[in-house]
Amino acid sequence: MARVGEAFFATSNDNRQSAGGGAPPGGDVLEARVSALEKKFDKIESKLDSIGNDLAFIKGKIDGLPSAAAMGEIKGRVDGLPTLGKIATLFALAASGIAILNNWSAIKTALFG
């Protein structure tokens, strides 16, 4: 049972151990675990640096993209282009005009005698 005023902490297996003097819990095993964590941290740190560089590259690409205003202007221009229906109508009018010009003498005779 713990005495009043004595510090305790929980370990990874949830056993209560006294924080009072002496060697740290785990002894040499703890040192090996900390050493392994430090090595893994070095790897993580280098990966984070790589990710930071990649993000900077992506940010540079995004900054080069057109703004919303520029995209709106492009959309307005695209919306102003003739649609398939408009093109078909123009083609039909042109074909009708050519047909009338080719048969003008027959049309003139039929209308005006």
Beta strands, then each sheet from edge to edge (+ up, - down):
strand 1: 8-10
strand 2: 16-18
sheet 1: 1+ 2-
end
